[in-house]
Amino acid sequence: MAGFRALAEQVRNPRLVATQRRTALRKCLERFAPYGHRATWHHLCTRAGIATEDREPDPARLVAALEELEEARAVWLGYEQEFAARRRREKHDGIRQPSALDDWHRRTWGGCDIVPCEAPHRHPAAPLPAVLRSMIRAMEAGTPRADCPVCETRRFVWRTDLERFPMAGPVCQECGIVAPLSVLTRETLAQARQSSRERRLFVAA
């Protein structure tokens, strides 16, 4: 099975037809998809100006999408290296108790669903590298906040019917991410649940 770098070379290979290069880019998302496979694909296509169902897109646009994905992957690999070094230092110092950051890292190991989104078409508009940097900073800060770690909006709704992991959680009403529970204050989580109840009552009425 080809790795990310080998697949990236196929995306750039001018000897391959556009359909093959598109397939290689899709397979890259099996190795690294920060929003999940479908949402990351939709994001990259939107940013690069590719129709999601276009089987023969402009190769230059495919490369542009790949470059954004590669930059985001470099951000994530850098974080994973720093995380591993920190854990080694902590274990050396006798610190064994896992933190919220450790729990988040275990769930996002491998680079998939780092920033899960409400739906494939609902994701942040900002470049992937910027979104990952914002989320990493928020998690490493270790201080719960009242706003979204990606877009800084304060409007959340608690969803219990999400299509993939996590199946429930606080969804930012601006950018569509499902925020990690540990990054938000108790008050913000309570308000998200209250907003969800009010929405159900409105729909029922």
N, C-alpha and C positions, 0 to 999 in steps of 0.2 A: 504494500500500500504506500503510495507516494506521500511524502511529508509536505508541510506548508511551503517550504522553499522550492521544492521540485515543482509543485503545482503553480507557484508564482512564476517560475520560468516558463511554464507552458502558456500562461496568460500573456506573457511578453513575446512569445515565439512567433515571428512574422510568417513562418512557414506553415503554421496551423491556420485552418479556416476559423472564421469568427465563432462558429458554433462550438468548436472544440475549445477555443479560448474561454468562451462563456462557461462551458462545463467545468473547466479547470478552476475558474473563479468561484463557482458554486461549491466545488469540492474544498476550496480553501476554508469555507465557512464550516465545514465539518471538523476543522482543526481549531478554528478561532472565530467565534461569533458572539461578541459582547452582549448583544440584545437578544440572543437566540437566533437560530438559522433564518427563519422567515423575516423577522423584523430587521435583522442586520442586512439581509439582501434588499429589502424594500428601502432601507436607509441609503445604502450604497447606490442603488439605481436612481433614487431621487436626487442625490447629490451630484451624480455624474451625468444626469440627463438621459438615462436609459429606461425604456419601458420594461417593466418587470417581466413581461412575457415575450419580449423580443428575442427570438432565437438567433438572430444574426446582427447583434449590435455593432456599432462603430468600435473597432479595436482600440482606438485612442481613448474612448470613454471607459472601456473595460480596464485599461491600464490606469486611468485616473482613479477609478474605484479601488483597484488593487493598491495603489499607493497610499490611499487613505487608510485602508485596512492594515497595510504593513506598518504605517506609522503608529496606529493604535496598538498593534501587537508589540511593537518595540517598547511603548509605554508600559504595557502590561508585563512583559518579560523583565523590564527593569524593576518594576514593583516586586515581582516574585523573587528576584535575586535579593533585593533589600529585605524583604520579609524573611527569607530563609536565613540571612545573616543575623537579623535581629533575634530570631528564635534561637539560634545557636548561642548568642550572647546571653539570652535570658536563661537558657538551660544551664549554661556554665555558671551563672549566678544563682542557680537554685530556684528560679521562677518557673513553676510548672503549670500554674493555673491558667487555663485558656481564657482568652479575652473575647470580646465581641468581634474584634478584628480577626482573631483566629477562626472563629466560627464562620465568618463571612468568607475568609480565604478558602476554607475547606469546601464550601458550597460552590465557589467559583473556580475551583482548581481546573486547569486546562484551558481556561479562557472562554468558556461558554456560559451564557446567562449571568455575566458579571453585573449588568444593569438590565434586569428583565423589564419588559414593557407590557403594557396592558393588552395590546393587540399588535399584529404584524405591521399595520399601517399607522400605529400611534407610537412615535418615538421622538427623541429630541432632534431639533433641526441643526444643532451645532455639530461640528466635525467630531467623529468618534474619539480622536486623541484628546480633545478638550473635555469631552464628557467623562472619559476615564480618569483624567487628571483630577477633575472636580470630585468625582466619587472617591477616589483614593485619598485625597486630602481630607474629605469629610470623615471617612472611616478612621484614618490615622489620627485625626484630632481627638477622637474618643469623647467628644462632648456633644450630647444630644442637642438638636437645633429645631427651630420652629418652621424653617423654610426648606424647600427642596434643595438637596445638595447639588443638583445639576442646573436648574434654572432660577432658583431662589424664590419661586412663587410659594405662597402659604396656603394654597387651596388643595386639600386632599380629601378623597372619598375612600372609605374602606370597601374593597371589593371582595366578594366571596365566591365569584364565579369565573375566575381567570382561567384561560385556556391551558396554561402550562405552569410549571413550578415558578414561583410559589402560587398555590391555588387561591390564596387569599392574602390581602395586605393593603397598605395605604398607597393609593394611586395618585400621582400628581395630576391635577386637572389641566395643567399647562403643557407639560412635555410628555406625559404618559408613562413615566417610569414607575415601577413598583419599588418604593424606597425600602431599604433595610430597616427593620424595626428599631435597631439600636441607634440609628442615626437621628431619630426624631424624639422630641420630648414626649412625656406622658400626656401632657395637655394636647399636643398636636394629634396624637393617636386617638385620644378621646374625641376630639373635634371631628376627626375623619369618620369615626364610627357614628357620631351623631349626624353628620351630613349624609351618611349612607341611610340611616333610619328615616331621615326627613325625605330623602329622594324616594324611598320605597313607599312612604305614605302618600307622597304627591302622585306617584304613578298609580297607586291603588285608588286614589280619589278620582 
